[in-house]
């Protein structure tokens, strides 16, 4: 029943948004057009339409279901990159990520860096939620981390900011991994930067030292190994312009609500 409802929602979202997303994806690859102001206006219109459709798909500030300790999965299955494996990452891991820096850049009045210890000293949220993978499996885990809203309030978003881009330490196929969300998801109370899983430091295979938890979306939106958050007005100039690694390379939907 749950899977049928999820399939119905995804199918309806695909039908409603494919025109806007398809236009942006098709045209963003043309450098000459991408420098043309009229073209930029068309893309912005498509992006706005896509944005509004997402808003119409229900109450997106509603909390995702939360569970009890008794519901935890025996093992929280890793997916995607299990270890970025770069010299910088391995060096940081060997130091317990004491030198890790989360950089907030872009459309902030006060762009700044946060160490892992600074993030851990902030007010924390712990939540037990279900992770739904686009591949069809699910797992329930307990996540602890700093609510993203706290960081955004400290860095003070500009009025022109509309999206947050999460830059990550891992690369797939030679391409840097990234994801993005809009501000409605950014300020959702269950959107956190998690540094613990099931009461322990986040394992490397699950995204240490920081991963995004955006609980109202499918698993590929939950970026791992997060090194930076960039506030932007548009996604057109990030990656291939579709809003994330899997959106760029495999045409996954940008909004993956569950």
Sine and cosine of phi, psi and omega as CSV:
sin_phi,cos_phi,sin_psi,cos_psi,sin_omega,cos_omega
0.00,0.00,-0.73,0.68,0.01,-1.00
-0.89,0.46,-0.70,0.71,-0.02,-1.00
-0.90,0.43,-0.59,0.81,0.02,-1.00
-0.91,0.41,-0.65,0.76,0.02,-1.00
-0.90,0.43,-0.66,0.75,0.01,-1.00
-0.89,0.46,-0.70,0.72,0.00,-1.00
-0.89,0.46,-0.63,0.78,0.00,-1.00
-0.90,0.43,-0.69,0.73,0.00,-1.00
-0.89,0.45,-0.73,0.68,-0.01,-1.00
-0.89,0.46,-0.65,0.76,0.02,-1.00
-0.90,0.44,-0.66,0.75,0.01,-1.00
-0.92,0.40,-0.64,0.76,0.01,-1.00
-0.91,0.41,-0.63,0.77,0.03,-1.00
-0.88,0.48,-0.70,0.72,-0.01,-1.00
-0.89,0.46,-0.67,0.74,-0.08,-1.00
-0.96,0.28,-0.56,0.83,-0.16,-0.99
-0.96,-0.26,-0.15,0.99,-0.13,-0.99
-0.88,0.47,-0.54,0.84,0.00,-1.00
-0.90,0.43,-0.75,0.66,-0.03,-1.00
-0.92,0.38,-0.73,0.68,-0.02,-1.00
-0.91,0.42,-0.65,0.76,-0.02,-1.00
-0.88,0.47,-0.66,0.75,0.02,-1.00
-0.88,0.47,-0.73,0.68,-0.02,-1.00
-0.89,0.45,-0.70,0.71,-0.03,-1.00
-0.91,0.43,-0.66,0.75,-0.05,-1.00
-0.92,0.39,-0.68,0.73,-0.14,-0.99
-1.00,0.03,-0.38,0.92,-0.10,-0.99
-0.92,0.39,-0.27,0.96,-0.01,-1.00
-0.98,0.17,-0.14,0.99,-0.05,-1.00
-0.99,-0.10,0.95,-0.33,-0.09,-1.00
-0.88,0.48,-0.67,0.74,-0.04,-1.00
-0.88,0.47,-0.72,0.70,0.01,-1.00
-0.92,0.40,-0.62,0.79,-0.09,-1.00
-0.91,0.42,-0.31,0.95,0.05,-1.00
-1.00,-0.05,-0.05,1.00,-0.05,-1.00
-1.00,0.01,0.77,-0.64,-0.08,-1.00
-0.90,0.44,-0.61,0.79,0.03,-1.00
-0.89,0.45,-0.65,0.76,0.03,-1.00
-0.89,0.45,-0.68,0.74,0.03,-1.00
-0.87,0.50,-0.61,0.79,0.02,-1.00
-0.91,0.41,-0.63,0.78,0.04,-1.00
-0.89,0.46,-0.73,0.69,0.01,-1.00
-0.87,0.50,-0.67,0.75,-0.02,-1.00
-0.90,0.44,-0.61,0.80,0.04,-1.00
-0.90,0.44,-0.69,0.72,0.03,-1.00
-0.90,0.44,-0.66,0.75,0.00,-1.00
-0.90,0.44,-0.66,0.75,0.03,-1.00
-0.89,0.46,-0.67,0.74,0.01,-1.00
-0.89,0.45,-0.70,0.71,0.03,-1.00
-0.86,0.51,-0.70,0.71,-0.02,-1.00
-0.86,0.50,-0.70,0.71,-0.03,-1.00
-0.93,0.37,-0.61,0.79,0.04,-1.00
-0.88,0.48,-0.67,0.74,0.02,-1.00
-0.86,0.51,-0.64,0.77,0.00,-1.00
-0.89,0.45,-0.51,0.86,-0.10,-1.00
-0.99,0.10,-0.02,1.00,-0.09,-1.00
-1.00,0.06,0.32,0.95,0.05,-1.00
0.85,-0.53,-0.08,-1.00,-0.03,-1.00
-0.98,0.18,0.99,-0.15,-0.07,-1.00
-0.98,0.19,-0.13,0.99,0.11,-0.99
-1.00,-0.04,-0.03,1.00,0.07,-1.00
-0.90,0.44,0.61,-0.79,-0.02,-1.00
-0.96,0.27,0.61,-0.79,0.18,-0.98
-0.93,0.36,0.43,-0.90,0.01,-1.00
-0.87,0.50,0.64,-0.77,0.09,-1.00
-0.89,-0.47,0.47,-0.88,-0.18,-0.98
-0.84,-0.55,-0.04,-1.00,0.00,-1.00
-0.97,-0.25,0.21,-0.98,0.05,-1.00
-0.82,0.57,-0.59,0.81,-0.03,-1.00
-0.90,0.44,-0.34,0.94,-0.04,-1.00
-1.00,0.01,-0.08,1.00,-0.08,-1.00
-0.86,0.51,0.65,-0.76,0.09,-1.00
-0.93,0.38,0.57,-0.82,0.01,-1.00
-0.81,0.58,-0.60,0.80,0.07,-1.00
-0.58,-0.82,0.72,-0.69,0.05,-1.00
-1.00,0.06,0.95,-0.30,-0.11,-0.99
-0.89,0.46,0.79,-0.62,0.11,-0.99
-0.98,0.21,0.38,-0.93,0.05,-1.00
-0.52,-0.85,0.37,-0.93,-0.04,-1.00
0.94,0.34,-0.59,-0.80,-0.01,-1.00
-0.90,0.43,0.74,-0.67,0.07,-1.00
-1.00,-0.10,-0.32,0.95,-0.01,-1.00
-0.22,-0.98,0.88,-0.48,0.01,-1.00
-0.83,0.56,-0.56,0.83,0.14,-0.99
0.95,0.31,0.11,0.99,0.02,-1.00
-0.98,0.20,0.39,-0.92,0.04,-1.00
-0.84,0.55,-0.67,0.75,0.00,-1.00
-0.89,0.45,-0.68,0.74,-0.02,-1.00
-0.92,0.40,-0.71,0.71,-0.02,-1.00
-0.89,0.45,-0.62,0.78,0.04,-1.00
-0.90,0.45,-0.68,0.73,0.00,-1.00
-0.92,0.40,-0.67,0.74,0.02,-1.00
-0.87,0.49,-0.62,0.78,-0.01,-1.00
-0.90,0.43,-0.40,0.92,0.02,-1.00
-0.99,-0.14,0.25,0.97,-0.03,-1.00
0.92,0.40,0.42,0.91,0.01,-1.00
0.88,0.48,0.43,0.90,0.01,-1.00
-0.91,0.41,-0.37,0.93,0.00,-1.00
-0.99,-0.15,0.07,1.00,-0.06,-1.00
-0.91,0.40,0.68,-0.74,0.03,-1.00
-0.81,-0.59,0.75,-0.66,0.16,-0.99
-0.99,-0.17,0.87,-0.49,-0.09,-1.00
-0.97,-0.26,0.81,-0.58,0.10,-0.99
-0.98,-0.20,0.89,-0.46,-0.10,-1.00
-0.75,-0.67,0.10,-1.00,0.06,-1.00
1.00,-0.03,-0.69,-0.72,-0.16,-0.99
-0.99,0.11,0.90,0.43,0.11,-0.99
-0.86,-0.52,0.61,-0.80,0.10,-1.00
-0.94,0.33,-0.50,0.87,-0.03,-1.00
-0.75,-0.66,0.93,0.36,0.05,-1.00
-0.86,0.52,0.62,-0.79,-0.08,-1.00
-0.33,-0.94,0.16,-0.99,0.02,-1.00
-0.92,-0.39,0.52,-0.85,0.07,-1.00
-0.77,-0.63,0.74,-0.67,0.13,-0.99
-0.98,0.20,0.27,-0.96,0.04,-1.00
-0.88,0.48,-0.65,0.76,0.00,-1.00
-0.91,0.42,-0.58,0.82,0.04,-1.00
-0.91,0.42,-0.66,0.75,0.03,-1.00
-0.90,0.43,-0.62,0.78,-0.02,-1.00
-0.94,0.33,-0.38,0.93,-0.01,-1.00
-1.00,0.10,-0.17,0.99,-0.01,-1.00
-0.99,0.16,0.25,-0.97,0.10,-0.99
-0.81,0.59,0.67,-0.74,-0.11,-0.99
-0.90,-0.43,0.39,-0.92,0.13,-0.99
-0.81,-0.59,0.71,-0.70,0.10,-1.00
-0.90,-0.44,0.75,-0.66,-0.04,-1.00
-0.58,-0.82,0.62,-0.79,0.06,-1.00
-0.95,-0.32,0.93,-0.38,-0.14,-0.99
-0.72,-0.70,0.23,-0.97,0.03,-1.00
-0.98,-0.18,0.76,-0.65,0.04,-1.00
-0.99,-0.12,0.87,-0.50,0.00,-1.00
-0.96,-0.29,0.89,-0.45,-0.01,-1.00
-1.00,0.01,0.57,-0.82,0.04,-1.00
-0.89,0.47,-0.35,0.94,0.02,-1.00
-0.98,0.21,-0.15,0.99,0.11,-0.99
0.94,-0.35,-0.06,1.00,0.03,-1.00
-0.97,-0.23,0.34,-0.94,0.02,-1.00
-0.71,-0.70,0.40,-0.92,0.09,-1.00
-0.49,-0.87,0.52,-0.85,0.02,-1.00
-0.95,-0.33,0.79,-0.61,-0.02,-1.00
-0.66,-0.75,0.36,-0.93,0.06,-1.00
-0.98,-0.20,0.85,-0.52,-0.07,-1.00
-0.90,-0.43,0.66,-0.75,0.08,-1.00
-0.79,-0.62,0.73,-0.69,0.01,-1.00
-0.08,-1.00,0.00,-1.00,-0.02,-1.00
-1.00,0.05,0.76,-0.65,0.08,-1.00
-0.85,0.53,0.72,-0.69,-0.04,-1.00
-0.86,0.51,-0.54,0.84,-0.01,-1.00
-0.82,0.58,-0.61,0.80,-0.02,-1.00
-0.87,0.49,-0.70,0.72,-0.01,-1.00
-0.92,0.39,-0.65,0.76,-0.01,-1.00
-0.91,0.41,-0.60,0.80,0.04,-1.00
-0.92,0.39,-0.62,0.78,0.02,-1.00
-0.92,0.40,-0.66,0.75,-0.06,-1.00
-1.00,0.08,-0.27,0.96,0.11,-0.99
0.87,0.49,1.00,0.03,0.03,-1.00
-0.87,0.50,0.64,-0.77,0.17,-0.98
-0.95,0.31,0.41,-0.91,0.00,-1.00
-0.89,0.46,-0.44,0.90,-0.04,-1.00
-0.99,0.16,-0.18,0.98,-0.01,-1.00
-0.94,0.33,0.71,-0.70,0.00,-1.00
-0.78,-0.63,-0.34,0.94,-0.04,-1.00
-0.66,-0.75,0.41,-0.91,0.16,-0.99
-0.90,-0.44,0.76,-0.65,0.03,-1.00
-0.96,-0.29,0.79,-0.61,-0.01,-1.00
-0.98,-0.20,0.92,-0.39,0.01,-1.00
-1.00,-0.05,0.63,-0.77,-0.18,-0.98
-0.81,-0.59,0.31,-0.95,-0.04,-1.00
-0.99,0.17,-0.28,0.96,-0.07,-1.00
-1.00,-0.06,0.35,-0.94,0.06,-1.00
-0.76,-0.65,0.59,-0.81,0.07,-1.00
-0.80,-0.60,0.80,-0.60,-0.01,-1.00
0.86,0.51,0.50,0.87,0.00,-1.00
0.99,0.13,-0.03,1.00,-0.03,-1.00
-0.97,-0.26,0.66,-0.75,0.06,-1.00
-0.92,0.40,0.65,-0.76,0.01,-1.00
-0.99,0.11,0.67,-0.74,0.07,-1.00
-0.45,-0.89,0.31,-0.95,0.12,-0.99
-0.58,-0.82,0.17,-0.99,0.01,-1.00
-0.51,-0.86,0.45,-0.89,0.09,-1.00
-0.66,-0.75,0.26,-0.97,0.09,-1.00
-1.00,-0.01,0.03,-1.00,-0.11,-0.99
-0.96,0.28,-0.40,0.92,0.05,-1.00
-0.90,0.44,-0.72,0.70,0.07,-1.00
-0.94,0.35,-0.55,0.83,-0.02,-1.00
-0.88,0.48,-0.61,0.79,-0.05,-1.00
-1.00,-0.09,0.06,1.00,0.06,-1.00
-0.89,0.46,0.68,-0.73,-0.08,-1.00
-0.88,0.47,-0.37,0.93,0.01,-1.00
-1.00,-0.08,0.06,1.00,0.05,-1.00
-1.00,0.06,0.92,-0.39,-0.09,-1.00
-0.72,-0.69,0.31,-0.95,0.22,-0.98
-0.98,-0.19,0.97,-0.24,-0.14,-0.99
-1.00,0.07,0.67,-0.74,0.10,-1.00
-0.84,-0.54,-0.01,1.00,0.07,-1.00
-0.74,-0.67,0.56,-0.83,0.12,-0.99
-0.77,-0.63,0.84,-0.54,0.01,-1.00
0.81,0.58,0.66,0.75,0.10,-1.00
0.99,0.17,0.05,1.00,0.00,-1.00
-0.85,-0.53,0.32,-0.95,0.06,-1.00
-0.81,0.58,0.67,-0.75,-0.04,-1.00
-0.82,0.57,0.83,-0.56,0.03,-1.00
-0.92,0.39,0.44,-0.90,0.03,-1.00
-0.84,0.54,-0.69,0.73,-0.05,-1.00
-0.90,0.43,-0.33,0.94,0.02,-1.00
-0.97,-0.22,0.13,0.99,0.16,-0.99
0.91,-0.42,0.27,0.96,-0.05,-1.00
-0.82,0.58,0.56,-0.83,0.04,1.00
-1.00,-0.02,-0.20,0.98,-0.06,-1.00
-0.68,-0.74,0.71,-0.71,0.15,-0.99
-0.69,-0.72,0.51,-0.86,0.07,-1.00
-0.97,0.25,0.69,-0.72,0.20,-0.98
-0.87,-0.49,0.93,-0.37,0.02,-1.00
-0.85,-0.53,1.00,0.07,-0.37,-0.93
-0.92,0.39,-0.25,0.97,0.00,-1.00
-1.00,-0.04,0.19,0.98,-0.01,-1.00
-0.77,-0.63,0.31,-0.95,0.01,-1.00
-0.90,0.44,0.28,-0.96,-0.17,-0.99
-0.86,0.51,-0.51,0.86,-0.07,-1.00
-0.94,0.35,-0.22,0.97,0.07,-1.00
-0.99,0.15,-0.21,0.98,-0.10,-1.00
-1.00,0.03,0.97,0.25,-0.12,-0.99
-0.83,0.56,0.68,-0.73,0.03,-1.00
-0.97,-0.23,0.26,-0.97,0.08,-1.00
0.81,0.59,0.69,0.72,-0.13,-0.99
-0.94,0.33,0.80,-0.59,0.02,-1.00
-0.93,-0.37,-0.37,0.93,-0.06,-1.00
-0.40,-0.92,0.46,-0.89,0.09,-1.00
-0.82,-0.58,0.87,-0.49,-0.02,-1.00
-0.93,-0.37,0.82,-0.57,0.06,-1.00
-1.00,0.01,0.79,-0.61,-0.07,-1.00
-0.71,-0.71,0.33,-0.94,0.05,-1.00
-1.00,0.03,-0.42,0.91,-0.04,-1.00
-0.51,-0.86,0.43,-0.90,0.03,-1.00
-0.99,-0.10,-0.04,1.00,-0.13,-0.99
-0.83,0.55,-0.62,0.79,-0.10,-1.00
-0.99,-0.13,0.20,0.98,0.02,-1.00
-0.97,-0.24,0.81,-0.59,-0.04,-1.00
0.82,0.57,-0.76,-0.65,0.07,-1.00
-1.00,-0.05,0.18,0.98,0.11,-0.99
1.00,0.04,0.13,0.99,-0.05,-1.00
-0.98,-0.22,-0.08,1.00,0.15,-0.99
0.97,-0.23,-0.01,1.00,0.01,-1.00
-0.01,-1.00,0.26,-0.96,-0.02,-1.00
-0.85,0.52,-0.80,0.60,-0.06,-1.00
-0.95,0.32,-0.47,0.88,0.10,-1.00
-0.91,0.42,-0.62,0.79,0.00,-1.00
-0.95,0.32,-0.74,0.67,-0.18,-0.98
-1.00,-0.03,-0.36,0.93,-0.07,-1.00
-0.75,-0.66,0.16,0.99,0.03,-1.00
0.85,0.52,0.53,0.85,0.16,-0.99
-0.89,0.45,0.42,-0.91,0.03,-1.00
-0.94,0.35,0.60,-0.80,0.04,-1.00
-0.93,0.36,-0.69,0.72,0.06,-1.00
-0.99,-0.13,0.88,-0.47,-0.11,-0.99
-0.88,-0.48,0.75,0.66,-0.08,-1.00
-0.90,0.43,0.57,-0.82,0.08,-1.00
-0.81,-0.58,0.00,0.00,0.00,0.00
